[in-house]
Amino acid sequence: MIEITDVHKSFGRTHVLRGVSLSAQAGTVTVILGPSGSGKSTLLRCINHLEKVDSGRVRVDGELIGYRQVGNRLHELSERQILRQRAGIGFVFQNFNLFPHLTALENVAEAPISAQRRPRAQVYERARDLLTRVGLGDRADAYPRQLSGGQQQRVAIARALALEPKLILFDEPTSALDPELVGEVLDVLRDLAASGTTMIVVTHEIGFAREAADTVVFIDEGRIVEQGTPAEVLDNPRHERTRAFLSKVLV
Ligand SMILES: Nc1ncnc2c1ncn2[C@@H]1O[C@H](COP(=O)(O)OP(=O)(O)OP(=O)(O)O)[C@@H](O)[C@H]1O
C-alpha cells in the first residue's frame, strides 16, 4: 500500500530526511517514534506532497505521489492532480486545523462537497454517521470554539475519514491535548486500527504503539534507526539510540 524509497529532503542546508525507505501493507498501523526535530513531520508531509522530496519516491496504492514518471524523468503533476491524490490520503494535524466558522458537521462535509461535488444530502448523512462514529453525534451543530480539544480532534478525524482515504496520516494527534482528553482520541484511533484503516501515526504515546501498531519505526536525525514489531522495538531495542529515546519517554 505504501512504499517510500530512499527519500531525501533538505531545507536550505538542513538535511532533514537522509534516505528514508519504509513500506506498509494495507490495513496496518505504523507508529513512528523519534526525538523532536528528527524529521517525523517532514516524512508525513512528503507522503502527501505537502513537501516535495528532493530525491526518492513515494508510492501509495501503486501510484507515484506528486510526479509522473516518463522514462527516467519525473514530471511534477499539476496542482489539480496533486489535490486529487491528496484527497486519497487523510491528514490529521496536531492542532486540529478545523474551520472556525463552520460547525462540526460542516467541517466534516466541506471537502466532499467542494472537492468531490457529491450531493449535499448524501454528504451530510454520511458526515453525521462519521460524527457518531467518533462519539460526537450530539455535537454536530457545535462550532469548534464550543468543543474541547479532544472533541475538536475527533471532528478532525471524522473530516479525514469523509473522503474515504486509502491511508490516514496522524501527526502527533494527542500532543496538543490536555492529558485527560488524550484517551478519548486514542480510543478513536484504536477503533480505526481495529477496523482495518491503513494508518501512519507519529506519536509519543508508547502505550498506544504497543497495543495498536503492527510496526514501530524509530527515526533519528532523518534516518530510520530500527523498525519491527512493538515487542521488538519497544521491549528489545537493538540500538543504543532507541534505548536512550525510550528511557526518556517511558516514565
Ligand atoms: N519548512 C521548513 N523550513 C525549514 N526548516 C524546516 C521546515 N520544516 C521542518 N524544518 C526543520 O526540519 C527539521 C525536522 O523537523 P520535523 O518537524 O520534521 O521534525 P519532527 O521529528 O516532526 O519534530 P517534532 O517532534 O518536534 O515535531 C527541524 O530541524 C525543523 O526545524
The ligand as a Gaussian input file, in Angstrom:
#p B3LYP/6-31G(d) Opt

LIG

0 1
 N        9.517000      24.359000       6.168000
 C       10.672000      24.240000       6.824000
 N       11.678000      25.104000       6.640000
 C       12.856000      24.999000       7.261000
 N       13.152000      24.021000       8.157000
 C       12.194000      23.120000       8.402000
 C       10.923000      23.175000       7.769000
 N       10.174000      22.132000       8.205000
 C       10.952000      21.466000       9.095000
 N       12.171000      22.048000       9.203000
 C       13.280000      21.582000      10.040000
 O       13.433000      20.206000       9.798000
 C       13.798000      19.529000      10.984000
 C       12.860000      18.377000      11.228000
 O       11.570000      18.889000      11.504000
 P       10.290000      17.958000      11.691000
 O        9.169000      18.856000      12.051000
 O       10.130000      17.066000      10.526000
 O       10.742000      17.095000      12.952000
 P        9.875000      16.237000      13.929000
 O       10.615000      14.975000      14.138000
 O        8.476000      16.120000      13.426000
 O        9.906000      17.082000      15.258000
 P        8.785000      17.408000      16.360000
 O        8.618000      16.140000      17.164000
 O        9.400000      18.497000      17.149000
 O        7.536000      17.807000      15.618000
 C       13.807000      20.565000      12.097000
 O       15.137000      20.962000      12.281000
 C       12.980000      21.684000      11.512000
 O       13.386000      22.918000      12.038000

